Amino acid sequence: MRFHAVDHARNAADPSIGLDLRPLAGALGAELVGVDLAALAERPDPALVADLGRALDRHLVLVVRDQDLDPARLLAVTRLLGEPGEGPFVRSLPDHPGVVRVVKEADEAVPVVFGGAWHSDWSFLERPPAYTCLYAVDVPDHGGDTCFANLYLATEWLSEGLRSVLAGLDGVHSAKVGYGPDAGHNALLENMDISWGEEGLVTRRHPLLRRHPGTGREVLFVNPVYTVGIEGWRNEEARALLDLITDVVTAEVHRVRVRWRPGTLVIWDDRCTWHLPLNDYHGARREMLRTTVAGEVPVPARRPPVATEG
């Protein structure tokens, strides 16, 4: 497949947004400079909070360096964006519900990382996350980067004919790959408290093409981990289409790669991005704190035509 070049202006900073934003790639991502988010959470400035939302709508992924966040302050920052979301299957910190400690110790035996495949978070929920916040406590001196992909660009690459087909379809989302009875890889994550079993088999339908509530744009809502089928399609048919979508979304021109250092907070919009934590630091320590912001029930981007008699 051949992919369009991405216009340099696509991810350029918008001067009407009152923040110092420095784009990271043509596809998505920007570094937000000069903002102490913990201080903003303590004394919210409505104009700055609104600009933060506008910046996320434009750049999809924000990287904020040199933040001083503990679990309580991270939760306060999360609330700037909305209601903290639920965290199924992964236990929160005892004193801070909604904050998950994501850690891989240097002496772990098996080179497995939490969430180590392209995905968007918890898409099997009735109200999947709007945003995820991930804060770096301790990271390797090299390795452990995270890649992100822009689903708007992937949606636009598809033909209008295929988008019209997708608009009438629902994806089947399930936690079974990550947390179902056969998800024994969780036992290899030695320092995380993860549950899995029959409760991971519940399925939920969401439109394959949804309307983003912030931008009003249509965007794919599917991911390789949690979208396990298409309603009404045979598995072989669904797999072929879902694999095609994966190839389009993860094209290099649609991606950005973020390098971590301690004190970095990354916020991304789960409704229009995928992310991939790179598994290239086995033998080194990496500790992060993670929260999500509850989203809304996905709304179809287009309503199917109403049949008429005659």
N, C-alpha and C positions, 0 to 999 in steps of 0.2 A: 504494500500500500504506500502511496505517496501522500505526504501531509503538507498542508499549506504553510508557508512562512507566517510567523506571527508579527504583526505590525508593532514597531517600537513604541508607538503611542498607546497601544492596547493597555499596558500596565503602567503607564506614566502617572506620576503624582498629579492629583487634581488640586490646583491652587486654592479652590474654594473650600477645601477641607483644612481647618485650622490646626493642622499637626505637621510636624517635620517628618515626612514619609520619603524613604529612599528605596525605590524599587530594586528588587533582587534579580529579576529575570523578565523576559518579555511576556511570559505566560501568566505568571502570578507571583505574589509574595512581595512584601516590602518590610524594611526595617523602620520601626517607629523610634525616633530619637527624642530625648529631652523630656520624657514624661515619667514621673514616679507614680506608678499605678497604685501602690499601697496608699500613698498620700491622697490620690484622687478618690480612692474607695472610702477613705476616712472622711473626706469633705468633698462629696461629689459636686462637680461643676456641670450642670445640665448641658451646656454647650459643648464641653469637651467630651462628655459621655456620648452625645449625639454624633460628634465627629468620629469617635472611635467606631461606632456602628457603620458610619458612612465609609470609613477607611476599610473595614472588613468587607463591605459590599463591593468595593472597588478592587481590592487586592487579594481578597479571600484568605490570605495567610499573613499575619503580622508577627514580626520578630522583635521583641523588646529586650534589650540587653541591660545588664547591671541593675537588676531588680532585687530587692531584699524581701523575700517572701517566706514565711513559715506557713503551716497549713491554715491557720486562722486568717492570715492576710490573703492567702490565695483564694479562700472562699469569699472573702470580701470583694476581691477583684472580680471574681466570677459573677457575683451578684450585680456588678455594673452592667452586665450583658443580659441578665435575666435570672430566672429561677434555676438554682442548681439542679442538675438532672439526676435520675436514679442510676445506680451502678450495679446491674445484675451480674451475678456469678463471681464477682471479684470483691472481696471484703474491703470496706473503707477503714481508715484509721479509727480506732475505738472512740476517740474524743472529738473526731471531726467527720461526721457522716458526709459522704459525698467526695471526700478526698482519698484517692487511691495512691498508695506508694508503689511505684513500678521500679523494681530493683533487680539487678543481676550482679552477683558478687564475683570477684575475680577467681575464686576457687571452685566455682560450679563445674560439675563434671561434663555436662552436655552442652554443646553450642546451640541452645534454643533461646529465642528472645520472645517476650510477650508481644502479641499482635504482629508477628513477623511475616505479614503478607499485605499486598495492596487491599485497602478496605476503607470504608467510612464507619464511624463508631455506632454500634448498637442499632443498626437499621431495622432489626427485627422487632423493635419496640413499637407500641401504638403511636407514641410521640418520640421519634428518634431525636437525638441531640441536634440542637442548632449549632452549637460551638463546642469545641474541646479546648481546654487550657492545659498546657504541659510545661512544667517548670523544672529546670535543671538544677539539682542539688550537687551532684557529683558526676563528672563525665570523664571518659578516657582522654588522654592528650591527643589521640587521633582515633578515627573510627566512631561509630555510633551515630552518624548523621541520620536525618529523616528526609525523605523525598515526598513531595506533594504534586498532585496532578489536578489540572483545571477541567472540570466537567462541562463548563460552558463551551470551551473550545472544542471538546470532543463532540458535544451535541451539534454544534454548528458545522463540523466536518461531515456529519452524516447527511445523506441526501434528504430532500423534502419528502420523497416517497417513503423512505424508511422511517422518518420521524412521524409521518402520518400513521404508519402501522403501529409504531410504539405508543402513540397517543391513545390507542384503544386497548392497551394491554396492561395487566397487573403483574408485577414480579412477586414471586413467593419468597419471603424472607424467613430465615430460621437461624437459630444459634447452634444447630446440630454439629456443624463442622468444628466450631470453636469450643462448644460446651456440652455437646450431646454425650450419650453413653460411650461412644468410641473415641472421645477426645482425650485419649490417654497422654497426649503430649503435655497436658497441664501438670502431670505428676513430675515432669522433668524440670519445671520451673521451681527450683528448690526453695526460693526465698519469697514466694508470693502465695497468698491465701486465696486459692481459686477453687470454686466448686463446679462440678459438671455431673451430668446424669440425665435421667428421663425428662427433667424440667427443661432441658435444652432442645427438646423436639417440637415445642410449640411453633406453629407457623403463623405468619401474618402477611396479608397482601397489601402492597403499595403500588401506586402507578409507576410505570417505568419512565414516564416523562412527567415531571411535576412542575408546578409553578412556584418559583422562589418567592417567599412572602416579603422579602426586603427589596428586591430588585424588580419583581414582576416578570422576570425572564423565565423561559422554559429551560429545563435542564434535566439531564438523565438522573434517575435515582435508582442506582443498581451498583453492586460491588461484588468482587469475586469471592469473598468469604461468606457473606450472609445471604446473597441472592442465590437460592438453590434451584430455582425453576421459574417458569412462566405459566401463569394460570391458563389452563386449557390446551397447553402444548405438550407434546411428547418430550421426554427428557433429552433425546438426541437432537430434536429441533431447537429446544431452548439452549442447550449447551453450545451449539454452533453460533447462535446469535450472541449469547453472552460472551463467548470467547472473542468474537469480532469486536464487541464493544470494549473489552479489556485491552485489546491491541490498539484501538484508537485512543482510549483515554491515556494509556501509558506511553504513547509516542514521546520521544525526547523533547520535541518542541512544545509539548503541553505541560512540561514539568519544571520544578525548581527543587534544589537540594539545599537544606539548611544545616549549617554547622553549629553545634552546641558549644557553649562554655558555661561554667557555673554562673548562676544568676540570670540565665536567659529564660524568658517566658515566651512561648509561642502559642498564639491563639489562631485557630482556623475554623472555617465554616464547613461543617460536615454535610451540609445540604448541596454543596457544589464542588467538593474536593474529595480525593482519596489521599491516603498517606501510607507510607511504607517505612518502618524503622529498619535500617540496614543492619544486618547481622555480620559485622566485620570487626568485632572487638572481644571475641572470646578470650578469657584470661585477664581481662581488665574489668574494673568496677564501673557501674553506671546506675545512678539513682535519680529518679524523677518523681514529682508530685503531679497528679492528674485530677482534673475535674471536668465535668461537662455542664452545659447549659441546656435545659429542657427545651425542645422545639415544639412543633405543632404537628397535627395529623397531616401528612402530605396530601396536597390537593392536586388533582390532574391538571396538566398544562392546557389541555384542550378537552372540551366536552364532546363526546361522540354525537353525531347528528341524530336527531329524533326521527324515527321512522314515521312516515305519513301514509295514510290510506289513499288508494286511487292511482 
